Amino acid sequence: MTESPVIAVTMGDPAGIGPEVVLKAIADLAPRVAAGALRPVAVGTVEEFARTNAALGLGSELVPFGTGGVWPRVEVVAATRPEAPTTFGVAAAEGGRQAHAAIVAAVGMAMRGEAAAIATAPISKEALNGAGIAHPGHTELLAALTRARDSRMMLAHGDLRVVHVTTHVALARVPALLTPERLRRTLDLTLDALRRLGIARPRIAVAALNPHAGEGGLFGEEDDRVNVPVIAEYRARGEDVTGPHPGDTVFVKAAAGQFDAVIAMYHDQGHIPVKLLGFKVDRESGRWTGLNGVNVTLGLPIIRTSVDHGTAFDIAGRGIAAASSMVEAIEYAAMLAAGGAA
């Protein structure tokens, strides 16, 4: 019998909804755990998981990693102990420190082969910075911890996949960072990931940096100077890479199934369409009630997926956070582990 793949699931910032969605997701996945399809293990601060469990009445039984079992039993790896109190909804250095410790522990498990993949709950960049962690987000931190050459962020919602050339940088810096080398690396990682997902001949669309792909230089020359020649290189090699496509239409075409992935030039260009499709909202209350979508880090020596939402400090500790994105992230991690993708 094949052993269930261990997915190390980090708690995220304890002041946010991370511990809540982790415990809820593990509960939702109980049938798959019982069937041996996967084995999610919570990684973080035991005391914070216990606090969330008690405050929200989630009914889990926290047990040490290696004990095994199905919900309500939840295996927990203790990454650190609390050094100061945390408060639901309040970004603080202690929350950043605990979130960082959970990530370090989960990465260690994956690097040692104790986990087949990691799935991460959201962190607060403000809290991380307050704790003295000099990385702007998960993607950069994971690259440093695994000593990866570099990495790229891929967002996936159903068949819509978006990979970013740049992520957590000021918009004013993006044009300078759009280099042929950076675009080539993004395309190489995207092609590899799609093939590992079983897509033999990936269709990739490169989104333009400028409106209307620059209109022949009228609205900027970066697309003609960088994107056009690199795309031509890949097409000459027989790859189905097209563009640069205007950003206001390329994601619609991808959502319609015309492409397997879109290369976005910067953070918001890629995030907005995926999140617009993934979020479910209640128009009466004006709040989101669910979210589908997964964040996958490409270029690491380990498999990492994540939820496609933030810490949601505004609803932390209220018991109303939806765990659908975390469920999807854990399932996606198990799927990638089964296929050997990273």
N, C-alpha and C positions, 0 to 999 in steps of 0.2 A: 504493500500500500504506500502511495506517495505521501510524504509528510506535507502537511499544510504549510504554505509559505507564510513566514512571519512578516507582518507589516508593522513596522515601528511607527506609531502615531503620536506625534508631539502635541503637547497641550496648548501651545501658543501662549499668548499673554494671559496670565491667570485673572486679570481684571476685566478681560473681555469675554466673549462667548466661546472661546476655544475649549476649555474643559467641558462645557455643556455639550457642544456638538460632538466632541470625541466620545463621551459616554453615551449620548443618544445614538450615534452612528453605530457603535459596537452593539447596542441593543437591537437596532434595526437589522444588523447583519447576522444576528444569531442563527437563522436557518442556514446560511452559507457556512458559518463556522461549524455548526453541527454536521454539515455535509462534508466537511474537510476541504472546502474550497479555499479557505484562507484563515489566518490566525492573527487578528489585530491585537496589538499590545500597546497600551497607553504608556507614554514616556513623559515624565515631568516631575512635579512635586506632589508626593502622595497626599500631603496635608491639603493642598489646593484642590485636588480631585475630590477628596473627602468633604471639603467645605461645600463645593458645588453640588455634590451628590446629596448632602444633607439639606442644604438650603432650598434646593429645587425638588426634593423628594423623588429622585430618579430611581432609587431602589437597587443600585448596583452593589455588589460585594467585591471590594478591592482586595486582590490577592497578589502575592509576589510573582514576578515573571518566572516561568518554569513550572508553575502550579497547574496551569491548564484549566480547561473547563469552558462551559458555554454560559451566556448571560443567564442569571445576573452576575456571574463571576466575571471580573475584568482583571486581566493580568496587568500589573503596573511595574515599570522600571523606575526606581527612584533616582532621578538625575541630580537632585540637590535637596537641601532642607531650607525652609524659610529663614530669612535673616531679619525680616521686618514684615509687618502686616500689609496686606494689599486690600484695596477696596474696589468692589465692582464698579466699573464705569470710570475709573480714574487711572490715567496713564502715569506710571511712576517708575523710577529706576529699578526698584525691587522686582517689578513685573518683567522688565526688560532682562534683568539678570537671570531670573528663573526661566524665561522663554529661551534665552541663549543656552543655558545649561541643558535644556531638553533637546535642543537641536544638536548640540555637541554629542550628547549621549546617543541619540538615534543614529547620527552619522557614524559614530564609533561602532555601533552594532552592525550597520550595513557593511562597513569597511572590513570588519572581522568575519563577516559571513554569518553572523548571528541573526540577521534579518535579511529577507530577500529584497526589501524596498522600504522606503520611508514615505509617510504621508504627513503633511504638516498643517497644523491649525494656524490661524492668523496671528501675526505679531504686530506690535506697535513700533514704528520706526522712532517715534519720539521717546518711548520708554527705553528702547535699545540704545539710542544715543545717550540718554541720561545715565545708563549703566556703563558708559564708556566703551561700548562696542562700536568700532569705527567701520561699520558697513551699512549702506543705505537700505538693505533689504535681504530677504532670504536668498535670492539668486546669487548675489555677490558673496554672501557669507558662506554658502555651501561650496562655491568654487574655491574659496580660500581654505576651508576645512579639508576638502578632498584634494587640494593641490592640483585642481584641474587647470588646464591651459586657459580656458575661458568657458563661458556657458551662455546659453540663450534661453529665454522664456517662451514656452509654447502654451497658449490657452486653447482648450478644446471644449466645444459644446456640440455634442452630436457629431455630425460630419464637418462642422466648421472648425478648422484649426488655424491658429494665427501664431506666427513666430516673429519675435521682435529683433530688429537690428540694434536698437538701443532701448534702455528701460528707464532706470531711475537716475536720470540726468535732467538738468534744466533744458527746456525747449530751445533756448538760445545756443546750446552747445551741440545740438543734433546735427546741423549741417557739417560741422567740422569732423564729427565722428563717422559720418557716412563716407567711408573709404572703400575702394575696391576690395581690399583684404578683408574688411569686416563683413561686407556683403557676401563674399565668397564663403567665409566661414559659416555664416548664417545659412546659406543655401546648402552647404555640405551637411551640416547637422540636421537640417530639415529633411533632406533626401534620405539620409540614413535612418532617421526616426520613422518616416513613413514606410520605408521598406521593411523595417522591423515590425511594423504594425500590419504587414501583409499586403501592402500596396506595391505591386511589382513595378508599375510605371507611374510614379507620382506626377500629378499636374500641379505646378506651383505658379502662383501669380505674384508678381512683385508690385506692391503698391507704390505709387509715386510719392515723393516727399512734398512736392509743390502742387498747388491747384492745377487741374487739367494737365498734369504731368509736365508743368512748366511752360506749356504753349510755345515750344521752340525757343526757350530762353526768356520769354517775356515775363514770366512769373518766377524765374530762378533757373539757374543752369546746372544744378546738382544732378537732376535726373538724366540730362543728356551727357554730362561729364562722367558720372559714375554708373548709374543703373543700366543705361542702354548698352554700353560695351560689355559689362559683366554678363548681362542676360544673353548677349550674342555669343559669348564664350561657351556658356552652358548649352545653348541650342546647337552650337557647332559640335559639341560632344554627344549630341543625341538626347539631351535631357529636355523634358517638356516644361520649360520655364518661359513665361511670357511676361510682358510689361515693358515699361512701367505703366500700370493701370491707374487711372484717376481714383483717388481714395474714396470719393463719394459714391462710387458704383461697384467697386471690386468686391466688397464684402457681400453685397446683395447677390452677385453672381456666384460667389463661393457658397453662400447659404442655399442657393438653388442647385448646388451640386456640380457646378462647372469646373471647380478646382478642388484639390485635396488639401491645399494649404495656401495661406496668404502670408507674404513677408511684409510686415508692417515696419515703417521707418522709426516710429517712436511709441512711447508708452500708451498715450491716450488714443492714438490712431487705431491701435489694435485692441485695446481694452474696451472701448466704448461699444463697438458692435457686438462683441461676445457677451458683454454684460447686459446689453439691451435685450438680447435674445434669451439670456439665461435667467434673469430676475423675474420672479412672479410677484406682482404687487396687488395690494388691496386698495382700490381707488377710494373707498370710503374713509379708511384710516390714513391713507397716504403712506403706508409702510410696506416693506417687502415681506412676503410671507414664505418665500422659498427661493432657492437658487440652484440651477444646474450648471455645471461647468467645472473644469479641472485645469489646474496649472501644472505643467510638466517642465522640469528643468532638463534641457538637453546639453550634452557635452560633459557630464559628470561620470566618474567611474562607478557610480551607484545610481539606482533608480529612485527618483524623487517626484512625488506628485503633491498637490496642495489644493485646498479649497480655493474658490475663485471669489472670495469676499474678504472683508476686513474684520477687525476686532469687534465692531458693532458695540462700542462702549455704551451707546445710548439705550440698548436693551439688555445689557449684561446683568445677570442675576435675577432676571424676571421669568425665566423658564419658557420663553416664547421663541427662542432661536430655532430655525429650521436646520436640520442636519443633512439635508439632501446632497449638498455639495461635498460634505465630508464623506458620506457614503460613497458617492461617485468617485472621489479621490482614492479611497481605499480600494475600491473595486478596480479602478484603472491601474493602480500600482500592482495589484495581484495579476492583472492581465499582462502587463508589461513584463513582470517577473516570469510568468509562464512562457512568454515569447522570447525571453532573453534580451529584451530591449533596455537601453539606458540612454 
